[in-house]
Amino acid sequence: QVQLAESGGGLVQTGDSLRLSCAASARSFSSYAMSWFRQAPGKERDFVAAISVSGSNTHYADSVKGRFTISRDNAKKTVYLQMNALKPEDTAVYYCNAKDSLRRDYWGQGTQVTVSS
């Protein structure tokens, strides 16, 4: 089992950057595929970005491709989401997700990102 704790959210202006972090408690963090999702008010939780266990493969939602970068540091048991050129439509609660080898999902508590126009 793994516990996840997101941080780094905040209130920024259009065009600004933020870096979210997700610290994991798992002993075998490097065996978890990691992802970021987000949920805007009144909407479903949507996929943002994913990274493989080794970090060699990444995948992004079309809406963030070219602006967001997911990365991981297995030694620090942390996954990051670098968000550049933020837009008001990026406003949401951002959640970290870990998926183990049995495809069980674990979620963090979320961190709020608000982008003002």
C-alpha positions as CSV (number, residue, x, y, z in Angstrom):
1,Q,0.0,0.0,0.0
2,V,1.1,3.6,-0.6
3,Q,0.1,6.9,0.8
4,L,0.4,10.0,-1.4
5,A,0.7,13.7,-0.5
6,E,0.5,16.4,-3.1
7,S,1.9,19.9,-2.6
8,G,2.8,23.0,-4.7
9,G,-0.7,24.2,-5.6
10,G,-1.7,27.9,-5.4
11,L,-3.1,30.9,-7.0
12,V,-1.3,32.2,-10.1
13,Q,-2.0,34.3,-13.1
14,T,-2.4,33.3,-16.7
15,G,0.9,32.4,-18.2
16,D,2.6,31.6,-14.9
17,S,4.2,28.3,-13.9
18,L,3.8,26.0,-11.0
19,R,5.4,22.7,-10.0
20,L,3.4,20.2,-8.2
21,S,5.0,17.5,-6.1
22,C,3.6,14.2,-4.9
23,A,5.5,12.4,-2.2
24,A,4.9,8.7,-1.7
25,S,5.3,6.5,1.4
26,A,5.7,3.2,-0.4
27,R,8.8,1.2,0.2
28,S,8.8,0.1,-3.5
29,F,7.9,3.4,-5.1
30,S,9.7,2.5,-8.2
31,S,7.2,-0.3,-8.9
32,Y,4.3,2.1,-9.2
33,A,3.2,3.7,-12.4
34,M,2.3,7.3,-11.5
35,S,-0.2,9.8,-12.9
36,W,-1.8,13.2,-12.3
37,F,-5.5,13.8,-12.7
38,R,-7.5,17.0,-12.1
39,Q,-11.1,17.8,-11.2
40,A,-12.7,21.2,-11.9
41,P,-15.8,22.2,-10.0
42,G,-18.9,20.4,-11.2
43,K,-16.8,18.2,-13.6
44,E,-15.5,14.7,-13.6
45,R,-11.9,13.8,-12.7
46,D,-9.8,13.9,-15.8
47,F,-6.5,12.4,-16.8
48,V,-3.6,14.9,-17.1
49,A,-0.3,13.0,-17.4
50,A,1.3,9.6,-16.7
51,I,4.8,8.2,-16.3
52,S,6.0,4.7,-16.4
53,V,7.8,3.0,-13.4
54,S,11.2,3.7,-14.9
55,G,10.3,7.2,-16.1
56,S,11.2,6.4,-19.6
57,N,7.7,6.7,-21.0
58,T,5.2,9.6,-20.5
59,H,1.8,10.3,-21.8
60,Y,-0.3,13.5,-21.7
61,A,-3.8,14.7,-22.2
62,D,-4.1,16.8,-25.4
63,S,-5.1,19.8,-23.4
64,V,-1.7,20.0,-21.6
65,K,0.6,18.6,-24.2
66,G,3.6,20.9,-24.7
67,R,2.9,22.9,-21.5
68,F,3.1,20.3,-18.7
69,T,5.9,17.9,-18.0
70,I,5.6,14.9,-15.6
71,S,8.8,13.4,-14.1
72,R,9.7,11.2,-11.2
73,D,12.6,10.8,-8.8
74,N,12.5,7.2,-7.5
75,A,15.3,7.9,-5.0
76,K,13.1,10.6,-3.4
77,K,9.9,8.7,-4.0
78,T,8.4,11.8,-5.6
79,V,6.6,12.5,-8.8
80,Y,6.4,16.0,-10.2
81,L,4.2,18.0,-12.6
82,Q,5.8,21.0,-14.1
83,M,3.0,23.3,-15.4
84,N,3.9,26.1,-17.7
85,A,1.9,28.7,-19.6
86,L,-1.1,28.1,-17.3
87,K,-4.6,29.0,-18.4
88,P,-7.8,29.7,-16.4
89,E,-9.1,26.4,-17.7
90,D,-6.3,24.6,-15.8
91,T,-8.0,25.6,-12.6
92,A,-8.8,22.4,-10.7
93,V,-7.9,20.2,-7.8
94,Y,-4.9,18.1,-8.9
95,Y,-4.6,14.6,-7.7
96,C,-1.7,12.2,-7.7
97,N,-2.4,8.6,-8.6
98,A,-0.3,5.5,-8.1
99,K,-1.1,2.2,-9.8
100,D,0.6,-1.0,-8.5
101,S,1.4,-4.2,-10.5
102,L,-2.1,-5.5,-9.7
103,R,-3.5,-2.3,-11.2
104,R,-4.9,-1.1,-7.8
105,D,-5.3,2.6,-7.6
106,Y,-4.2,4.9,-4.8
107,W,-5.0,8.6,-4.5
108,G,-3.7,11.6,-2.7
109,Q,-5.9,14.2,-1.1
110,G,-5.4,16.7,-3.9
111,T,-3.9,20.2,-4.2
112,Q,-5.8,23.3,-5.5
113,V,-4.5,25.1,-8.5
114,T,-6.3,28.4,-9.4
115,V,-5.3,30.4,-12.5
116,S,-6.7,33.9,-12.7
117,S,-7.3,35.6,-16.0
